[in-house]
């Protein structure tokens, strides 16, 4: 890992702002964006700051991945610093500057171990992509739609567990996935919303009216939309129908061409406002690793041609996706999206939903210098977190 950039100028770049692209430079001071310039002039004479020549590449706001289980041989359920370093270093190489450590449906004790490990990791200093908090994916999900989750640990929502966890780890849990039709789910959703925790529908058999009622209670997110949820029928719109038509609900999208057909992505883009779509990886430990045998939530996984499936049953089991690959797929997939559109899906939208858009998620003066430099082919050449280089290509 490279050292801390106490002050730099990133020059000769196409800066992807929220609604436009500016050719020029960015000045970084003390970890924040101090200036955005459209000409190169005298900025380079100030304070003797080192200059990074972007060579005409794109400067993007760093990606925020709210649904990621691991990468490069590491899994958040391992609950140890070595594994977390492997994961965060890997995703930093692919432009992620913030992530939620995402759990699996597991025992109460295993989930608590992750909460402890993430707390310790945050306190001990995070060398690469910082963990912004935890996404609890389960165990309060539907037995009918387990996907790659371990059905042995599926449970009804347990509000006492959540209250104890938030008391012990205030502010750590940022997002929780549950099935809105489960006993006690609506009460749990209302409590989560009151705590500022994003309540998400996922691995669910909920009918349309149940999802709408959950949104009335505060549900505002759907995990890996289209996958592991009751689908759309013209007389029974199901979970998917509610997610696509209720603008209160943010829709996650795994944009790898495998989890969601391009035609279904076009349907989502036609149905949902662009500021309600969030790109995720759902990456597992196999991301960045060769094809072979892996594990997810205690279940055996086989990766072939980069696609992860349960060894028994063949259900898709997370992905080997990176955020820059998802970005590239959305920009070049024939969806009619601009660089600014895709940037919001990968950065601005998740930042806003997590309530951190005042300091990250877009390139603006005063915000953290969470930045990604990519070349003309959208390959990441450098990643900064608060002005500190966490990845630099050879």
C-alpha positions as CSV (number, residue, x, y, z in Angstrom):
1,X,0.0,0.0,0.0
2,X,1.3,3.5,-0.9
3,X,1.6,6.2,1.7
4,X,-0.7,9.0,2.7
5,X,-1.3,11.8,0.2
6,X,-1.5,14.8,2.5
7,X,-2.0,17.0,-0.5
8,X,-2.0,16.3,-4.2
9,X,-3.2,17.6,-7.5
10,X,-4.8,15.2,-9.9
11,X,-4.5,16.8,-13.3
12,X,-5.4,16.1,-16.9
13,X,-8.6,14.2,-16.1
14,X,-12.2,14.1,-17.2
15,X,-14.0,14.7,-13.8
16,X,-17.3,12.9,-13.5
17,X,-19.5,15.3,-11.5
18,X,-23.1,14.6,-10.6
19,X,-24.6,16.0,-13.8
20,X,-21.7,16.9,-16.0
21,X,-18.2,16.0,-17.0
22,X,-15.4,18.6,-16.5
23,X,-12.0,18.5,-18.1
24,X,-9.4,19.8,-15.6
25,X,-7.9,19.0,-12.3
26,X,-8.8,18.3,-8.6
27,X,-6.9,19.6,-5.6
28,X,-6.9,17.5,-2.5
29,X,-6.0,18.9,0.9
30,X,-6.1,17.0,4.2
31,X,-8.1,14.2,2.8
32,X,-10.8,16.3,1.2
33,X,-11.5,17.9,-2.1
34,X,-10.3,21.5,-1.9
35,X,-10.8,22.7,-5.5
36,X,-12.1,21.5,-8.8
37,X,-10.6,23.4,-11.7
38,X,-11.5,23.5,-15.4
39,X,-8.1,24.9,-16.5
40,X,-4.7,23.8,-15.4
41,X,-3.0,27.1,-14.9
42,X,-1.4,28.1,-11.6
43,X,-2.9,25.4,-9.5
44,X,0.2,23.3,-9.9
45,X,2.4,26.0,-8.3
46,X,0.6,25.9,-4.9
47,X,2.3,24.5,-1.8
48,X,4.6,22.3,-3.9
49,X,1.9,19.6,-4.0
50,X,2.8,16.5,-6.0
51,X,0.9,16.2,-9.3
52,X,-0.7,13.0,-10.5
53,X,-1.1,13.1,-14.3
54,X,-4.3,11.3,-15.1
55,X,-3.3,11.0,-18.7
56,X,-6.8,12.0,-19.9
57,X,-8.6,9.3,-17.9
58,X,-11.8,9.5,-16.0
59,X,-11.9,10.6,-12.4
60,X,-14.9,9.0,-10.7
61,X,-16.3,9.2,-7.1
62,X,-15.3,6.0,-5.3
63,X,-17.7,3.1,-5.5
64,X,-19.8,2.1,-2.4
65,X,-20.8,-1.5,-2.3
66,X,-23.6,-2.2,0.2
67,X,-23.8,-5.9,-0.5
68,X,-20.5,-7.8,-0.6
69,X,-19.6,-11.0,1.3
70,X,-15.9,-11.3,0.4
71,X,-13.2,-11.6,-2.2
72,X,-9.8,-12.9,-3.0
73,X,-10.1,-15.8,-0.7
74,X,-11.6,-13.9,2.2
75,X,-15.1,-14.1,3.7
76,X,-16.6,-11.7,6.2
77,X,-18.0,-14.6,8.1
78,X,-14.5,-15.7,8.9
79,X,-14.5,-12.8,11.4
80,X,-10.8,-12.1,11.4
81,X,-8.5,-9.2,10.4
82,X,-6.5,-11.2,7.9
83,X,-9.6,-12.1,6.0
84,X,-10.9,-8.6,6.1
85,X,-7.6,-7.2,4.8
86,X,-7.8,-9.6,1.8
87,X,-11.3,-8.5,1.0
88,X,-10.8,-4.8,1.4
89,X,-7.4,-4.8,-0.5
90,X,-9.0,-6.7,-3.4
91,X,-12.0,-4.4,-3.8
92,X,-9.8,-1.3,-3.4
93,X,-8.0,-2.5,-6.6
94,X,-11.4,-2.4,-8.4
95,X,-12.4,1.1,-7.2
96,X,-14.5,0.5,-4.1
97,X,-13.9,3.1,-1.4
98,X,-16.6,2.1,1.0
99,X,-18.4,-1.2,1.7
100,X,-20.8,-2.9,4.1
101,X,-19.5,-6.2,5.5
102,X,-22.3,-8.5,4.5
103,X,-23.2,-11.6,6.6
104,X,-25.0,-14.8,5.7
105,X,-27.9,-16.6,7.3
106,X,-26.0,-18.3,10.1
107,X,-26.3,-18.9,13.9
108,X,-26.8,-16.1,16.3
109,X,-23.3,-16.7,17.6
110,X,-21.7,-16.5,14.2
111,X,-23.4,-13.3,13.4
112,X,-22.3,-11.8,16.7
113,X,-18.7,-12.8,16.0
114,X,-18.9,-10.8,12.7
115,X,-20.2,-7.7,14.6
116,X,-17.4,-8.0,17.0
117,X,-14.8,-8.5,14.3
118,X,-16.0,-5.5,12.2
119,X,-16.0,-3.3,15.3
120,X,-12.4,-4.3,16.1
121,X,-11.4,-3.8,12.5
122,X,-12.8,-0.3,12.4
123,X,-11.1,0.6,15.7
124,X,-7.8,-1.0,14.6
125,X,-7.4,1.1,11.5
126,X,-8.4,0.0,8.0
127,X,-5.6,0.1,5.5
128,X,-7.6,-0.4,2.3
129,X,-11.3,0.0,1.6
130,X,-13.0,1.0,4.8
131,X,-15.9,-0.9,6.3
132,X,-18.7,1.6,6.7
133,X,-20.8,-0.9,8.7
134,X,-22.6,-4.2,8.5
135,X,-25.3,-5.5,6.2
136,X,-27.1,-8.4,7.9
137,X,-28.5,-10.6,5.1
138,X,-30.7,-12.9,7.1
139,X,-31.4,-14.9,9.0
140,X,-34.9,-13.6,9.0
141,X,-35.7,-14.7,5.4
142,X,-38.2,-17.1,3.7
143,X,-37.7,-20.8,3.7
144,X,-39.2,-20.8,0.2
145,X,-36.4,-18.6,-1.2
146,X,-33.2,-19.4,0.6
147,X,-31.0,-19.0,-2.6
148,X,-27.5,-19.8,-1.4
149,X,-28.4,-19.1,2.3
150,X,-28.2,-22.0,4.7
151,X,-31.8,-23.0,5.5
152,X,-30.8,-24.6,8.8
153,X,-30.5,-21.1,10.3
154,X,-33.6,-19.4,8.9
155,X,-35.6,-17.7,11.7
156,X,-38.5,-15.3,12.2
157,X,-37.4,-11.8,13.0
158,X,-36.0,-11.5,16.5
159,X,-36.3,-8.0,17.7
160,X,-34.6,-8.7,21.1
161,X,-31.5,-9.8,19.2
162,X,-31.5,-6.7,17.1
163,X,-31.9,-4.5,20.2
164,X,-29.1,-6.2,22.0
165,X,-26.8,-6.0,18.9
166,X,-27.4,-2.3,18.4
167,X,-26.9,-1.5,22.1
168,X,-23.6,-3.3,22.0
169,X,-22.5,-1.9,18.6
170,X,-24.2,1.5,18.2
171,X,-24.4,2.6,14.6
172,X,-22.7,-0.5,13.2
173,X,-25.7,-2.2,11.5
174,X,-26.6,-0.1,8.5
175,X,-28.8,-2.5,6.5
176,X,-30.8,-5.6,7.2
177,X,-32.4,-8.0,4.8
178,X,-35.6,-9.9,5.8
179,X,-38.7,-11.4,4.3
180,X,-41.6,-8.9,4.9
181,X,-44.2,-11.7,5.1
182,X,-42.5,-13.3,8.2
183,X,-44.1,-13.2,11.6
184,X,-43.1,-9.9,13.3
185,X,-41.5,-8.5,10.2
186,X,-43.5,-5.3,9.9
187,X,-42.9,-4.4,13.5
188,X,-39.2,-5.1,13.0
189,X,-39.1,-2.9,9.9
190,X,-40.7,0.0,11.8
191,X,-38.2,-0.4,14.6
192,X,-35.3,-0.5,12.1
193,X,-36.5,2.6,10.3
194,X,-36.7,4.4,13.6
195,X,-33.1,3.4,14.3
196,X,-31.9,4.7,11.0
197,X,-31.2,1.2,9.7
198,X,-32.1,0.5,6.1
199,X,-34.8,-2.3,6.0
200,X,-34.5,-4.4,2.9
201,X,-36.7,-7.1,1.3
202,X,-34.9,-10.1,0.1
203,X,-35.1,-13.9,-0.1
204,X,-38.8,-13.4,0.2
205,X,-42.1,-14.8,-1.0
206,X,-44.1,-11.7,-0.2
207,X,-47.0,-10.8,-2.3
208,X,-47.4,-7.2,-3.7
209,X,-49.6,-6.0,-0.8
210,X,-47.2,-7.3,1.8
211,X,-44.3,-5.4,0.3
212,X,-46.4,-2.2,0.0
213,X,-47.4,-2.6,3.7
214,X,-43.7,-3.1,4.6
215,X,-42.8,0.1,2.7
216,X,-45.5,1.9,4.6
217,X,-43.7,0.8,7.8
218,X,-40.3,2.0,6.5
219,X,-38.9,-0.7,4.2
220,X,-36.8,1.2,1.6
221,X,-34.5,-1.4,-0.2
222,X,-34.6,-4.6,-2.1
223,X,-31.6,-6.9,-2.3
224,X,-30.3,-8.4,-5.6
225,X,-33.6,-7.5,-7.4
226,X,-35.1,-10.3,-9.5
227,X,-33.1,-12.9,-7.6
228,X,-34.5,-14.9,-4.6
229,X,-37.9,-13.2,-4.6
230,X,-41.5,-13.8,-5.7
231,X,-41.6,-12.7,-9.4
232,X,-43.9,-10.7,-11.5
233,X,-47.3,-12.0,-12.8
234,X,-49.8,-9.7,-14.4
235,X,-52.5,-10.6,-11.9
236,X,-50.2,-11.1,-9.0
237,X,-47.4,-8.5,-9.2
238,X,-45.5,-10.2,-6.3
239,X,-42.4,-8.9,-4.6
240,X,-40.8,-7.9,-7.9
241,X,-43.9,-5.9,-9.0
242,X,-43.8,-3.9,-5.8
243,X,-40.1,-3.2,-6.0
244,X,-40.3,-2.1,-9.6
245,X,-43.3,0.2,-9.1
246,X,-42.9,1.6,-5.6
247,X,-40.4,4.5,-5.7
248,X,-39.8,4.4,-2.0
249,X,-37.8,1.2,-2.6
250,X,-34.2,1.3,-3.8
251,X,-33.4,-1.7,-6.0
252,X,-30.1,-3.5,-5.9
253,X,-28.7,-4.8,-9.2
254,X,-26.0,-7.4,-9.8
255,X,-24.9,-6.2,-13.2
256,X,-22.9,-9.2,-14.5
257,X,-25.1,-10.4,-17.3
258,X,-25.6,-13.7,-15.4
259,X,-27.9,-12.8,-12.5
260,X,-30.2,-10.5,-14.5
261,X,-30.8,-10.7,-18.2
262,X,-30.2,-7.4,-20.1
263,X,-33.8,-7.2,-21.1
264,X,-34.8,-7.4,-17.4
265,X,-32.3,-4.6,-16.7
266,X,-34.0,-2.5,-19.4
267,X,-37.3,-3.2,-17.7
268,X,-35.9,-2.0,-14.4
269,X,-34.5,1.2,-16.0
270,X,-37.9,1.9,-17.5
271,X,-39.8,1.3,-14.3
272,X,-37.5,2.8,-11.6
273,X,-36.1,6.3,-11.3
274,X,-32.3,6.2,-11.9
275,X,-31.7,7.5,-8.4
276,X,-33.4,4.4,-6.9
277,X,-31.0,1.8,-8.5
278,X,-27.9,0.7,-6.7
279,X,-25.1,-1.4,-8.2
280,X,-23.7,-4.1,-6.0
281,X,-21.4,-7.0,-6.4
282,X,-22.7,-9.7,-4.0
283,X,-19.1,-10.9,-4.3
284,X,-18.0,-14.0,-2.4
285,X,-14.5,-15.3,-1.5
286,X,-14.1,-16.6,-5.0
287,X,-14.0,-13.1,-6.5
288,X,-10.5,-12.6,-7.9
289,X,-9.7,-16.3,-7.6
290,X,-9.6,-19.1,-10.2
291,X,-12.4,-21.5,-10.9
292,X,-12.8,-24.3,-8.3
293,X,-14.4,-25.3,-5.1
294,X,-15.3,-22.7,-2.4
295,X,-17.7,-22.2,0.5
296,X,-20.5,-19.7,1.3
297,X,-22.3,-19.7,4.6
298,X,-21.2,-23.2,5.3
299,X,-22.5,-24.5,1.9
300,X,-20.2,-25.9,-0.9
301,X,-19.9,-23.7,-3.9
302,X,-18.5,-24.5,-7.3
303,X,-17.1,-21.7,-9.6
304,X,-17.0,-22.4,-13.3
305,X,-16.2,-19.8,-15.9
306,X,-16.4,-17.2,-13.2
307,X,-20.0,-18.1,-12.2
308,X,-20.6,-19.3,-8.6
309,X,-23.3,-21.9,-7.9
310,X,-24.1,-24.2,-5.0
311,X,-22.5,-27.5,-5.6
312,X,-25.7,-29.2,-4.5
313,X,-28.8,-27.9,-6.3
314,X,-27.0,-25.4,-8.6
315,X,-28.5,-22.2,-7.3
316,X,-26.5,-19.0,-8.0
317,X,-24.3,-18.3,-5.0
318,X,-23.2,-14.7,-4.9
319,X,-20.8,-13.6,-7.6
320,X,-17.2,-13.0,-8.6
321,X,-18.1,-9.5,-9.7
322,X,-16.2,-6.3,-9.0
323,X,-17.7,-2.8,-8.9
324,X,-15.7,-1.6,-11.9
325,X,-16.9,-4.6,-13.9
326,X,-20.5,-3.8,-13.0
327,X,-19.9,-0.2,-14.0
328,X,-18.4,-1.2,-17.3
329,X,-21.3,-3.6,-18.0
330,X,-23.9,-0.9,-17.3
331,X,-22.1,1.8,-19.4
332,X,-21.3,-0.4,-22.4
333,X,-24.4,-2.8,-22.3
334,X,-26.6,-0.8,-24.7
335,X,-28.8,0.6,-21.9
336,X,-28.5,4.3,-23.0
337,X,-26.9,5.3,-19.7
338,X,-24.3,8.1,-19.4
339,X,-21.2,8.0,-17.3
340,X,-22.9,10.3,-14.8
341,X,-25.9,7.9,-14.6
342,X,-23.8,4.9,-13.8
343,X,-21.7,6.8,-11.4
344,X,-24.8,7.7,-9.4
345,X,-25.8,4.1,-9.3
346,X,-22.4,3.0,-8.1
347,X,-21.6,5.9,-5.7
348,X,-24.2,8.6,-5.2
349,X,-27.3,6.5,-4.7
350,X,-25.8,4.2,-2.0
351,X,-24.2,7.2,-0.3
352,X,-27.5,9.0,-0.1
353,X,-29.4,5.9,1.1
354,X,-26.8,5.4,3.9
355,X,-27.0,9.1,4.8
356,X,-23.4,9.8,4.1
357,X,-23.8,11.8,0.9
358,X,-22.8,14.9,2.7
359,X,-19.2,13.6,2.7
360,X,-18.9,11.0,0.0
361,X,-20.6,9.6,-3.1
362,X,-19.8,12.4,-5.5
363,X,-16.9,14.7,-6.4
364,X,-17.5,18.1,-4.8
365,X,-15.6,20.6,-2.9
366,X,-15.5,19.8,0.8
367,X,-16.3,16.1,0.4
368,X,-13.8,13.3,1.2
369,X,-11.3,12.6,-1.6
370,X,-12.8,9.1,-2.2
371,X,-11.7,8.9,-5.8
372,X,-11.1,6.4,-8.6
373,X,-8.9,7.1,-11.6
374,X,-9.7,4.9,-14.6
375,X,-8.3,4.8,-18.1
376,X,-10.1,4.9,-21.4
377,X,-11.0,1.2,-21.2
378,X,-12.3,1.7,-17.6
379,X,-9.5,-0.1,-16.0
380,X,-8.7,1.2,-12.5
381,X,-5.3,2.8,-12.3
382,X,-5.5,4.4,-8.8
383,X,-7.9,4.5,-5.9
384,X,-7.9,7.0,-3.1
385,X,-9.7,6.9,0.3
386,X,-9.8,10.4,1.9
387,X,-6.8,11.4,-0.2
388,X,-4.8,8.3,0.7
389,X,-3.7,6.0,-2.0
390,X,-5.1,2.5,-1.3
391,X,-4.3,1.1,-4.7
392,X,-2.0,2.1,-7.6
393,X,-1.5,0.0,-10.7
394,X,2.0,-1.1,-11.6
